[in-house]
Amino acid sequence: MSKLTRVGVWEHPDTSVSITHFDSRDIRSGETEDVFIQRHTDRLKLDPNFANATLSIILASDIPVDRSQRVDWSIKSGKVVVDSIKTAVRQAAKDAATNKKTALLGKLKIDEADFQTLKEALK
Amino acid sequence: MPASVTRGYTFGSTELVTHTKLHSLVDSATITGIDQSNLAASIGTVTRSASAPSDTDALWLDTTTMVLKLYNGTEWVPAGPYALLTNKSGSQRVAGDVVIVDVSTAGSFTTTTSANNQLVAGVVMETIANNADGVIALPGARVTTLSVTATTAIGDYLTTSTTAAAAIPSATPGKGVFAIALASRSGVGTITEALLIRFDSGSTAATQAEMEAASSTSAMVTPGRVQYHPGVAKAWCNFDGSGTPTMRTTHNMDSSITDHATGEYTVSFTTDFSSANYVLAGWAAISGSMAVVTATTTVAIAAGTVRVGATTTANTSVDATTITLVAFGDQA
């Protein structure tokens, strides 16, 4: 296995989380794992995608195995967890959008199928 | 002194001559006391001397230079990888001097102060006065005196230097190499053994700038610089974006991958581009279906890293099982 046991966790200003999976194949001859991690993350910091992100190096075992809810991940006590607040906020926003759409369709007196037909016609 | 011939059979005064006795007369005869003078006038010999022999049919091993010479009807000329050339350098030359072809006078040589000169004639084998003829060792010859301008190691490649008549050593081959040192020495002076070679035809390895300019039709492309040509991919990779993103194979790209969200990754180059103005192409696939490599919602490309996305054809982000990327552009 070429993955290191540690990963880099980036917390972005918009509260999203990115995970850097370090690969031992990138370690140069004579370079320690710590030096390699520092070198690699220093380069990522030059990328605008990582601007103002906060980096933490944690164990790969401290991130959830299930990646399906990555959008709701947060760092709590040095571990990555599914943030129930994020989930709730995201769900509320999704529900609000659905409700708004349903109300709009009601005003137009059309159903979802009609809406999709209309949408296609307007393309 | 004449040679002695001893007959193989002696007949008596009244003895009958038979073919058997005649055969014995010839077959058992011996010749003794043959010396050089018995042969010189008719078939020629090899004369080993510091001065030319009077017998112009002989071969002459000149013990001053250890060069075998023969008479061409006018003068003694070297045999083998040597030439008799006229010194037009403007001063006397001595054994070990490196000389080049004098392009202004036929059959002559001169010296140069140009490094890596490609007109090297060879190495002077003896003292030759200005405007006089002398022996020059050519490619293929081994010389026992050769002037150098710096410390020389066995195996060093020798080219002309900015010092007239002296060679400069180098551990690497290149333009104008005419000899390989077979002996070492410390500092300026002469090495005691070198092999003259016809090594370099003048072609040189293209520099990074020449590769990037992509216009030279004479410089040679080398494996270590081919990547600088604008038409060559500077980096490529193939990785699995599902599960924990894992690099399968790369060229000039790191295997470490940052996973941002479903179908969004950042990969990095081992050697950066000179700016963010490079070209990226890609292809993606998920099991049993086609996917598309896209710029992500956060469009950002840096000289050393790039963020890419993978979507379904319905434009939904997806963790593709295969994502390939190819990058072209100018490297730092």
Interface residues (C-beta under 8 A of the other chain):
Chain A: S2 K3 G8 W10 S16 S18 I19 T20 H21 F22 D23 R25 D26 H40 R43 L44 L46 D47 P48 N49 F50 R67 R70 V71
Chain B: G243 T244 P245 T246 M247 D254 S255 S256 I257 T258 D259 H260 A261 T262 T266 S268 T270 T298 A300 A302 A303 G304 T305 R307 D319
